[in-house]
Amino acid sequence: MTSADTPVPLPTRPLGRTGHAATLFALGGEGVLRTHGRGREAAAVIARALDLGVNYCDTAPAYASSQDYYGAALGERRRQVFLASKTHERGREGSLRLLDDSLRRLRTDHLDLWQLHDLRTMDEVEAIFSKGGAIQALTQARDEKRVRFLGLTGHHDPAVLLEAMRRFDFDAVLVALNAADAHRRSFLRTVLPEAARRGMGVIAMKVYAAGELVAPNPRTGSGPLAPEEALGYVLSQPGVSCAAIGCRTPEEVEANAEAARRFQPLPEAALRSLEERTRPEETRFTSYKRTG
Protein backbone atom coordinates (compact mmCIF):
# COMPACT_ATOMS: atom_id res chain seq x y z
CA MET A 1 0.00 0.00 0.00
CA THR A 2 1.48 3.35 -0.99
CA SER A 3 -0.38 5.30 1.68
CA ALA A 4 -3.58 5.20 3.69
CA ASP A 5 -5.23 7.41 1.06
CA THR A 6 -3.90 5.71 -2.09
CA PRO A 7 -4.10 1.95 -1.58
CA VAL A 8 -2.70 -0.44 -4.13
CA PRO A 9 -5.69 -1.39 -6.29
CA LEU A 10 -7.34 -4.68 -5.48
CA PRO A 11 -7.01 -7.28 -8.25
CA THR A 12 -10.18 -8.01 -10.19
CA ARG A 13 -11.72 -10.76 -12.29
CA PRO A 14 -14.65 -10.79 -14.71
CA LEU A 15 -17.96 -11.61 -13.03
CA GLY A 16 -19.10 -14.00 -15.72
CA ARG A 17 -20.80 -12.24 -18.61
CA THR A 18 -22.07 -9.28 -16.54
CA GLY A 19 -19.29 -6.98 -17.74
CA HIS A 20 -18.34 -6.19 -14.15
CA ALA A 21 -14.74 -6.68 -13.03
CA ALA A 22 -15.18 -7.78 -9.41
CA THR A 23 -12.52 -7.29 -6.78
CA LEU A 24 -11.24 -10.65 -5.51
CA PHE A 25 -12.37 -9.68 -2.02
CA ALA A 26 -16.06 -8.76 -1.93
CA LEU A 27 -17.84 -7.48 1.17
CA GLY A 28 -20.34 -10.04 2.47
CA GLY A 29 -23.59 -9.16 4.19
CA GLU A 30 -22.78 -10.96 7.43
CA GLY A 31 -20.26 -10.16 10.18
CA VAL A 32 -21.26 -6.89 11.83
CA LEU A 33 -23.68 -6.26 8.98
CA ARG A 34 -25.88 -9.15 10.12
CA THR A 35 -26.91 -7.43 13.32
CA HIS A 36 -29.41 -4.90 14.61
CA GLY A 37 -28.58 -1.60 16.29
CA ARG A 38 -24.91 -1.40 15.29
CA GLY A 39 -25.15 1.17 12.54
CA ARG A 40 -21.99 3.08 13.44
CA GLU A 41 -19.83 -0.06 13.41
CA ALA A 42 -21.43 -1.28 10.19
CA ALA A 43 -20.86 2.07 8.51
CA ALA A 44 -17.18 1.93 9.43
CA VAL A 45 -16.82 -1.52 7.86
CA ILE A 46 -18.61 -0.47 4.67
CA ALA A 47 -16.66 2.77 4.38
CA ARG A 48 -13.31 1.03 4.86
CA ALA A 49 -14.16 -1.55 2.21
CA LEU A 50 -15.07 1.14 -0.31
CA ASP A 51 -12.00 3.21 0.59
CA LEU A 52 -9.86 0.17 -0.22
CA GLY A 53 -11.55 -0.30 -3.57
CA VAL A 54 -13.95 -3.18 -2.86
CA ASN A 55 -16.57 -3.00 -5.60
CA TYR A 56 -18.91 -5.94 -4.91
CA CYS A 57 -21.27 -5.80 -1.92
CA ASP A 58 -23.58 -8.61 -0.83
CA THR A 59 -26.69 -8.47 1.33
CA ALA A 60 -30.12 -10.09 1.78
CA PRO A 61 -33.45 -9.41 3.49
CA ALA A 62 -32.65 -12.31 5.83
CA TYR A 63 -29.46 -10.64 7.12
CA ALA A 64 -30.97 -8.62 9.99
CA SER A 65 -30.29 -4.89 9.34
CA SER A 66 -27.68 -5.45 6.65
CA GLN A 67 -29.73 -3.77 3.91
CA ASP A 68 -30.47 -0.78 6.14
CA TYR A 69 -26.79 -0.37 6.98
CA TYR A 70 -25.85 -0.36 3.30
CA GLY A 71 -28.64 2.08 2.51
CA ALA A 72 -27.47 4.49 5.18
CA ALA A 73 -23.78 4.18 4.30
CA LEU A 74 -23.58 4.07 0.52
CA GLY A 75 -25.12 7.38 -0.48
CA GLU A 76 -23.32 8.78 -3.52
CA ARG A 77 -20.91 5.84 -3.37
CA ARG A 78 -23.67 3.50 -4.55
CA ARG A 79 -22.34 3.92 -8.10
CA GLN A 80 -18.96 2.50 -7.00
CA VAL A 81 -20.33 -0.96 -6.21
CA PHE A 82 -22.03 -3.91 -7.81
CA LEU A 83 -24.84 -4.40 -5.28
CA ALA A 84 -26.37 -7.85 -4.81
CA SER A 85 -29.39 -8.87 -2.74
CA LYS A 86 -31.76 -11.82 -2.67
CA THR A 87 -35.26 -13.21 -2.27
CA HIS A 88 -36.00 -16.05 0.12
CA GLU A 89 -39.62 -16.15 -1.09
CA ARG A 90 -40.42 -18.92 -3.58
CA GLY A 91 -43.44 -17.25 -5.18
CA ARG A 92 -43.77 -14.33 -7.58
CA GLU A 93 -45.83 -11.98 -5.43
CA GLY A 94 -43.85 -12.48 -2.23
CA SER A 95 -40.59 -11.98 -4.10
CA LEU A 96 -41.77 -8.74 -5.71
CA ARG A 97 -42.81 -7.41 -2.30
CA LEU A 98 -39.36 -8.30 -0.97
CA LEU A 99 -37.74 -6.48 -3.88
CA ASP A 100 -39.79 -3.35 -3.17
CA ASP A 101 -38.68 -3.49 0.44
CA SER A 102 -35.04 -4.17 -0.46
CA LEU A 103 -34.86 -1.18 -2.80
CA ARG A 104 -36.42 1.03 -0.14
CA ARG A 105 -34.05 -0.14 2.59
CA LEU A 106 -31.00 0.06 0.32
CA ARG A 107 -32.06 3.53 -0.89
CA THR A 108 -31.49 2.67 -4.53
CA ASP A 109 -33.61 2.34 -7.64
CA HIS A 110 -32.06 -0.94 -8.79
CA LEU A 111 -30.03 -3.98 -7.82
CA ASP A 112 -27.12 -5.11 -9.92
CA LEU A 113 -27.80 -8.73 -9.01
CA TRP A 114 -30.97 -10.29 -7.56
CA GLN A 115 -30.65 -13.89 -6.41
CA LEU A 116 -32.80 -16.80 -5.31
CA HIS A 117 -31.60 -17.20 -1.74
CA ASP A 118 -30.39 -20.46 -0.17
CA LEU A 119 -31.90 -23.14 -2.39
CA ARG A 120 -32.06 -26.38 -0.38
CA THR A 121 -34.60 -28.81 -1.81
CA MET A 122 -36.02 -29.98 -5.11
CA ASP A 123 -39.46 -28.99 -3.82
CA GLU A 124 -38.24 -25.39 -3.63
CA VAL A 125 -37.01 -25.60 -7.21
CA GLU A 126 -40.41 -26.90 -8.31
CA ALA A 127 -42.16 -24.03 -6.51
CA ILE A 128 -39.85 -21.42 -8.03
CA PHE A 129 -40.39 -22.68 -11.57
CA SER A 130 -44.11 -23.40 -11.25
CA LYS A 131 -46.94 -21.04 -12.26
CA GLY A 132 -46.71 -17.98 -10.01
CA GLY A 133 -43.19 -18.94 -8.94
CA ALA A 134 -40.31 -16.68 -8.02
CA ILE A 135 -38.58 -17.03 -11.38
CA GLN A 136 -41.41 -14.92 -12.82
CA ALA A 137 -40.58 -12.17 -10.33
CA LEU A 138 -36.92 -12.26 -11.33
CA THR A 139 -37.61 -11.97 -15.04
CA GLN A 140 -40.27 -9.29 -14.53
CA ALA A 141 -37.92 -7.21 -12.38
CA ARG A 142 -35.19 -7.53 -15.00
CA ASP A 143 -37.59 -6.50 -17.76
CA GLU A 144 -38.58 -3.47 -15.66
CA LYS A 145 -34.88 -2.64 -15.15
CA ARG A 146 -35.21 -2.78 -11.39
CA VAL A 147 -32.54 -5.48 -11.43
CA ARG A 148 -29.77 -5.94 -13.97
CA PHE A 149 -28.72 -9.56 -13.54
CA LEU A 150 -30.18 -12.72 -12.02
CA GLY A 151 -28.58 -15.38 -9.87
CA LEU A 152 -29.03 -18.10 -7.29
CA THR A 153 -27.31 -19.08 -4.06
CA GLY A 154 -26.84 -22.25 -2.06
CA HIS A 155 -24.70 -24.16 0.38
CA HIS A 156 -26.84 -27.20 1.22
CA ASP A 157 -26.90 -29.60 -1.74
CA PRO A 158 -25.10 -29.14 -5.09
CA ALA A 159 -27.71 -31.27 -6.88
CA VAL A 160 -30.37 -28.65 -6.10
CA LEU A 161 -28.30 -25.82 -7.56
CA LEU A 162 -27.53 -27.88 -10.65
CA GLU A 163 -31.21 -28.58 -11.25
CA ALA A 164 -32.10 -24.88 -10.98
CA MET A 165 -29.24 -23.99 -13.32
CA ARG A 166 -30.53 -26.56 -15.80
CA ARG A 167 -33.90 -24.81 -15.88
CA PHE A 168 -32.80 -21.19 -16.33
CA ASP A 169 -29.91 -19.20 -17.77
CA PHE A 170 -28.70 -17.44 -14.62
CA ASP A 171 -25.90 -14.86 -14.73
CA ALA A 172 -24.20 -15.77 -11.45
CA VAL A 173 -24.11 -18.21 -8.55
CA LEU A 174 -23.13 -17.55 -4.94
CA VAL A 175 -21.89 -20.89 -3.65
CA ALA A 176 -20.15 -22.36 -0.59
CA LEU A 177 -16.50 -23.12 -1.30
CA ASN A 178 -13.64 -23.83 1.05
CA ALA A 179 -10.75 -26.24 1.47
CA ALA A 180 -13.00 -28.87 3.11
CA ASP A 181 -15.54 -28.87 0.27
CA ALA A 182 -13.97 -31.73 -1.69
CA HIS A 183 -14.60 -34.34 1.02
CA ARG A 184 -18.37 -34.66 0.53
CA ARG A 185 -21.15 -33.25 -1.68
CA SER A 186 -18.58 -31.08 -3.42
CA PHE A 187 -19.77 -27.84 -4.99
CA LEU A 188 -16.31 -27.33 -6.41
CA ARG A 189 -16.45 -30.51 -8.49
CA THR A 190 -20.04 -30.11 -9.68
CA VAL A 191 -21.40 -26.55 -9.63
CA LEU A 192 -18.17 -24.82 -10.69
CA PRO A 193 -17.70 -26.76 -13.93
CA GLU A 194 -21.36 -26.24 -14.88
CA ALA A 195 -21.16 -22.53 -14.07
CA ALA A 196 -18.06 -22.24 -16.25
CA ARG A 197 -19.79 -24.05 -19.09
CA ARG A 198 -22.64 -21.57 -18.89
CA GLY A 199 -20.44 -18.47 -18.58
CA MET A 200 -21.76 -17.62 -15.12
CA GLY A 201 -20.00 -15.52 -12.54
CA VAL A 202 -19.07 -17.44 -9.38
CA ILE A 203 -19.05 -15.73 -6.00
CA ALA A 204 -17.59 -17.89 -3.24
CA MET A 205 -18.92 -17.89 0.33
CA LYS A 206 -18.10 -19.90 3.50
CA VAL A 207 -14.42 -19.40 2.62
CA TYR A 208 -13.45 -19.45 6.30
CA ALA A 209 -16.41 -21.65 7.38
CA ALA A 210 -17.73 -18.86 9.61
CA GLY A 211 -14.23 -18.56 11.08
CA GLU A 212 -13.99 -22.21 12.10
CA LEU A 213 -11.43 -23.01 9.44
CA VAL A 214 -9.00 -20.36 10.69
CA ALA A 215 -9.94 -20.10 14.37
CA PRO A 216 -7.18 -20.85 16.91
CA ASN A 217 -7.39 -24.35 18.33
CA PRO A 218 -7.05 -24.41 22.16
CA ARG A 219 -4.73 -27.41 21.90
CA THR A 220 -2.52 -26.43 18.97
CA GLY A 221 -2.84 -22.66 19.16
CA SER A 222 -3.80 -22.30 15.49
CA GLY A 223 -6.48 -23.31 13.04
CA PRO A 224 -5.89 -25.93 10.37
CA LEU A 225 -5.38 -23.09 7.86
CA ALA A 226 -4.13 -19.53 7.96
CA PRO A 227 -6.59 -17.01 6.50
CA GLU A 228 -4.29 -16.44 3.51
CA GLU A 229 -4.28 -20.18 2.82
CA ALA A 230 -8.06 -20.49 3.11
CA LEU A 231 -8.67 -17.57 0.77
CA GLY A 232 -5.88 -18.67 -1.56
CA TYR A 233 -7.41 -22.12 -1.90
CA VAL A 234 -10.72 -20.70 -3.08
CA LEU A 235 -9.30 -18.05 -5.38
CA SER A 236 -7.10 -20.70 -7.02
CA GLN A 237 -10.15 -22.61 -8.25
CA PRO A 238 -10.95 -22.17 -11.96
CA GLY A 239 -13.97 -20.00 -12.59
CA VAL A 240 -14.16 -18.27 -9.20
CA SER A 241 -14.75 -14.55 -9.72
CA CYS A 242 -14.50 -13.31 -6.14
CA ALA A 243 -15.00 -14.28 -2.49
CA ALA A 244 -17.72 -12.61 -0.40
CA ILE A 245 -16.52 -12.36 3.20
CA GLY A 246 -18.41 -10.90 6.14
CA CYS A 247 -16.32 -8.65 8.39
CA ARG A 248 -16.74 -7.55 11.99
CA THR A 249 -14.30 -4.63 12.02
CA PRO A 250 -12.44 -2.31 9.61
CA GLU A 251 -9.29 -4.22 10.59
CA GLU A 252 -10.79 -7.44 9.24
CA VAL A 253 -11.63 -5.60 6.02
CA GLU A 254 -8.02 -4.49 5.74
CA ALA A 255 -6.68 -8.00 6.40
CA ASN A 256 -8.88 -9.53 3.71
CA ALA A 257 -8.00 -6.80 1.24
CA GLU A 258 -4.30 -7.34 1.86
CA ALA A 259 -4.68 -11.11 1.43
CA ALA A 260 -6.44 -10.50 -1.90
CA ARG A 261 -3.64 -8.17 -3.03
CA ARG A 262 -0.98 -10.74 -2.18
CA PHE A 263 -2.82 -13.68 -3.72
CA GLN A 264 -0.88 -15.92 -6.08
CA PRO A 265 -2.48 -19.06 -7.56
CA LEU A 266 -1.52 -22.17 -5.62
CA PRO A 267 -0.07 -25.21 -7.39
CA GLU A 268 -2.04 -28.46 -7.44
CA ALA A 269 0.10 -30.09 -4.76
CA ALA A 270 -0.51 -27.20 -2.36
CA LEU A 271 -4.27 -27.39 -2.96
CA ARG A 272 -4.31 -31.12 -2.17
CA SER A 273 -2.26 -30.49 0.97
CA LEU A 274 -4.73 -27.89 2.22
CA GLU A 275 -7.60 -30.30 1.61
CA GLU A 276 -5.86 -32.99 3.64
CA ARG A 277 -5.34 -30.59 6.54
CA THR A 278 -9.10 -30.05 6.74
CA ARG A 279 -10.00 -33.75 6.53
CA PRO A 280 -9.99 -34.61 10.28
CA GLU A 281 -12.78 -32.11 10.96
CA GLU A 282 -14.36 -31.72 7.56
CA THR A 283 -17.90 -32.20 8.87
CA ARG A 284 -17.44 -29.18 11.14
CA PHE A 285 -16.11 -27.05 8.31
CA THR A 286 -19.00 -28.04 6.02
CA SER A 287 -21.77 -28.28 8.62
CA TYR A 288 -24.05 -26.29 6.30
CA LYS A 289 -24.25 -29.19 3.83
CA ARG A 290 -27.01 -31.78 3.70
CA THR A 291 -26.17 -34.96 5.54
CA GLY A 292 -27.11 -38.48 4.48
C-alpha positions in Angstrom: 0.0 0.0 0.0 1.5 3.3 -1.0 -0.4 5.3 1.7 -3.6 5.2 3.7 -5.2 7.4 1.1 -3.9 5.7 -2.1 -4.1 1.9 -1.6 -2.7 -0.4 -4.1 -5.7 -1.4 -6.3 -7.3 -4.7 -5.5 -7.0 -7.3 -8.2 -10.2 -8.0 -10.2 -11.7 -10.8 -12.3 -14.7 -10.8 -14.7 -18.0 -11.6 -13.0 -19.1 -14.0 -15.7 -20.8 -12.2 -18.6 -22.1 -9.3 -16.5 -19.3 -7.0 -17.7 -18.3 -6.2 -14.1 -14.7 -6.7 -13.0 -15.2 -7.8 -9.4 -12.5 -7.3 -6.8 -11.2 -10.6 -5.5 -12.4 -9.7 -2.0 -16.1 -8.8 -1.9 -17.8 -7.5 1.2 -20.3 -10.0 2.5 -23.6 -9.2 4.2 -22.8 -11.0 7.4 -20.3 -10.2 10.2 -21.3 -6.9 11.8 -23.7 -6.3 9.0 -25.9 -9.1 10.1 -26.9 -7.4 13.3 -29.4 -4.9 14.6 -28.6 -1.6 16.3 -24.9 -1.4 15.3 -25.1 1.2 12.5 -22.0 3.1 13.4 -19.8 -0.1 13.4 -21.4 -1.3 10.2 -20.9 2.1 8.5 -17.2 1.9 9.4 -16.8 -1.5 7.9 -18.6 -0.5 4.7 -16.7 2.8 4.4 -13.3 1.0 4.9 -14.2 -1.5 2.2 -15.1 1.1 -0.3 -12.0 3.2 0.6 -9.9 0.2 -0.2 -11.5 -0.3 -3.6 -14.0 -3.2 -2.9 -16.6 -3.0 -5.6 -18.9 -5.9 -4.9 -21.3 -5.8 -1.9 -23.6 -8.6 -0.8 -26.7 -8.5 1.3 -30.1 -10.1 1.8 -33.4 -9.4 3.5 -32.7 -12.3 5.8 -29.5 -10.6 7.1 -31.0 -8.6 10.0 -30.3 -4.9 9.3 -27.7 -5.5 6.6 -29.7 -3.8 3.9 -30.5 -0.8 6.1 -26.8 -0.4 7.0 -25.8 -0.4 3.3 -28.6 2.1 2.5 -27.5 4.5 5.2 -23.8 4.2 4.3 -23.6 4.1 0.5 -25.1 7.4 -0.5 -23.3 8.8 -3.5 -20.9 5.8 -3.4 -23.7 3.5 -4.5 -22.3 3.9 -8.1 -19.0 2.5 -7.0 -20.3 -1.0 -6.2 -22.0 -3.9 -7.8 -24.8 -4.4 -5.3 -26.4 -7.8 -4.8 -29.4 -8.9 -2.7 -31.8 -11.8 -2.7 -35.3 -13.2 -2.3 -36.0 -16.0 0.1 -39.6 -16.2 -1.1 -40.4 -18.9 -3.6 -43.4 -17.2 -5.2 -43.8 -14.3 -7.6 -45.8 -12.0 -5.4 -43.8 -12.5 -2.2 -40.6 -12.0 -4.1 -41.8 -8.7 -5.7 -42.8 -7.4 -2.3 -39.4 -8.3 -1.0 -37.7 -6.5 -3.9 -39.8 -3.4 -3.2 -38.7 -3.5 0.4 -35.0 -4.2 -0.5 -34.9 -1.2 -2.8 -36.4 1.0 -0.1 -34.0 -0.1 2.6 -31.0 0.1 0.3 -32.1 3.5 -0.9 -31.5 2.7 -4.5 -33.6 2.3 -7.6 -32.1 -0.9 -8.8 -30.0 -4.0 -7.8 -27.1 -5.1 -9.9 -27.8 -8.7 -9.0 -31.0 -10.3 -7.6 -30.7 -13.9 -6.4 -32.8 -16.8 -5.3 -31.6 -17.2 -1.7 -30.4 -20.5 -0.2 -31.9 -23.1 -2.4 -32.1 -26.4 -0.4 -34.6 -28.8 -1.8 -36.0 -30.0 -5.1 -39.5 -29.0 -3.8 -38.2 -25.4 -3.6 -37.0 -25.6 -7.2 -40.4 -26.9 -8.3 -42.2 -24.0 -6.5 -39.9 -21.4 -8.0 -40.4 -22.7 -11.6 -44.1 -23.4 -11.3 -46.9 -21.0 -12.3 -46.7 -18.0 -10.0 -43.2 -18.9 -8.9 -40.3 -16.7 -8.0 -38.6 -17.0 -11.4 -41.4 -14.9 -12.8 -40.6 -12.2 -10.3 -36.9 -12.3 -11.3 -37.6 -12.0 -15.0 -40.3 -9.3 -14.5 -37.9 -7.2 -12.4 -35.2 -7.5 -15.0 -37.6 -6.5 -17.8 -38.6 -3.5 -15.7 -34.9 -2.6 -15.2 -35.2 -2.8 -11.4 -32.5 -5.5 -11.4 -29.8 -5.9 -14.0 -28.7 -9.6 -13.5 -30.2 -12.7 -12.0 -28.6 -15.4 -9.9 -29.0 -18.1 -7.3 -27.3 -19.1 -4.1 -26.8 -22.3 -2.1 -24.7 -24.2 0.4 -26.8 -27.2 1.2 -26.9 -29.6 -1.7 -25.1 -29.1 -5.1 -27.7 -31.3 -6.9 -30.4 -28.6 -6.1 -28.3 -25.8 -7.6 -27.5 -27.9 -10.6 -31.2 -28.6 -11.2 -32.1 -24.9 -11.0 -29.2 -24.0 -13.3 -30.5 -26.6 -15.8 -33.9 -24.8 -15.9 -32.8 -21.2 -16.3 -29.9 -19.2 -17.8 -28.7 -17.4 -14.6 -25.9 -14.9 -14.7 -24.2 -15.8 -11.4 -24.1 -18.2 -8.5 -23.1 -17.5 -4.9 -21.9 -20.9 -3.6 -20.2 -22.4 -0.6 -16.5 -23.1 -1.3 -13.6 -23.8 1.1 -10.7 -26.2 1.5 -13.0 -28.9 3.1 -15.5 -28.9 0.3 -14.0 -31.7 -1.7 -14.6 -34.3 1.0 -18.4 -34.7 0.5 -21.1 -33.3 -1.7 -18.6 -31.1 -3.4 -19.8 -27.8 -5.0 -16.3 -27.3 -6.4 -16.5 -30.5 -8.5 -20.0 -30.1 -9.7 -21.4 -26.6 -9.6 -18.2 -24.8 -10.7 -17.7 -26.8 -13.9 -21.4 -26.2 -14.9 -21.2 -22.5 -14.1 -18.1 -22.2 -16.2 -19.8 -24.1 -19.1 -22.6 -21.6 -18.9 -20.4 -18.5 -18.6 -21.8 -17.6 -15.1 -20.0 -15.5 -12.5 -19.1 -17.4 -9.4 -19.1 -15.7 -6.0 -17.6 -17.9 -3.2 -18.9 -17.9 0.3 -18.1 -19.9 3.5 -14.4 -19.4 2.6 -13.4 -19.4 6.3 -16.4 -21.6 7.4 -17.7 -18.9 9.6 -14.2 -18.6 11.1 -14.0 -22.2 12.1 -11.4 -23.0 9.4 -9.0 -20.4 10.7 -9.9 -20.1 14.4 -7.2 -20.8 16.9 -7.4 -24.4 18.3 -7.0 -24.4 22.2 -4.7 -27.4 21.9 -2.5 -26.4 19.0 -2.8 -22.7 19.2 -3.8 -22.3 15.5 -6.5 -23.3 13.0 -5.9 -25.9 10.4 -5.4 -23.1 7.9 -4.1 -19.5 8.0 -6.6 -17.0 6.5 -4.3 -16.4 3.5 -4.3 -20.2 2.8 -8.1 -20.5 3.1 -8.7 -17.6 0.8 -5.9 -18.7 -1.6 -7.4 -22.1 -1.9 -10.7 -20.7 -3.1 -9.3 -18.1 -5.4 -7.1 -20.7 -7.0 -10.1 -22.6 -8.3 -10.9 -22.2 -12.0 -14.0 -20.0 -12.6 -14.2 -18.3 -9.2 -14.8 -14.6 -9.7 -14.5 -13.3 -6.1 -15.0 -14.3 -2.5 -17.7 -12.6 -0.4 -16.5 -12.4 3.2 -18.4 -10.9 6.1 -16.3 -8.7 8.4 -16.7 -7.6 12.0 -14.3 -4.6 12.0 -12.4 -2.3 9.6 -9.3 -4.2 10.6 -10.8 -7.4 9.2 -11.6 -5.6 6.0 -8.0 -4.5 5.7 -6.7 -8.0 6.4 -8.9 -9.5 3.7 -8.0 -6.8 1.2 -4.3 -7.3 1.9 -4.7 -11.1 1.4 -6.4 -10.5 -1.9 -3.6 -8.2 -3.0 -1.0 -10.7 -2.2 -2.8 -13.7 -3.7 -0.9 -15.9 -6.1 -2.5 -19.1 -7.6 -1.5 -22.2 -5.6 -0.1 -25.2 -7.4 -2.0 -28.5 -7.4 0.1 -30.1 -4.8 -0.5 -27.2 -2.4 -4.3 -27.4 -3.0 -4.3 -31.1 -2.2 -2.3 -30.5 1.0 -4.7 -27.9 2.2 -7.6 -30.3 1.6 -5.9 -33.0 3.6 -5.3 -30.6 6.5 -9.1 -30.1 6.7 -10.0 -33.7 6.5 -10.0 -34.6 10.3 -12.8 -32.1 11.0 -14.4 -31.7 7.6 -17.9 -32.2 8.9 -17.4 -29.2 11.1 -16.1 -27.0 8.3 -19.0 -28.0 6.0 -21.8 -28.3 8.6 -24.0 -26.3 6.3 -24.3 -29.2 3.8 -27.0 -31.8 3.7 -26.2 -35.0 5.5 -27.1 -38.5 4.5 
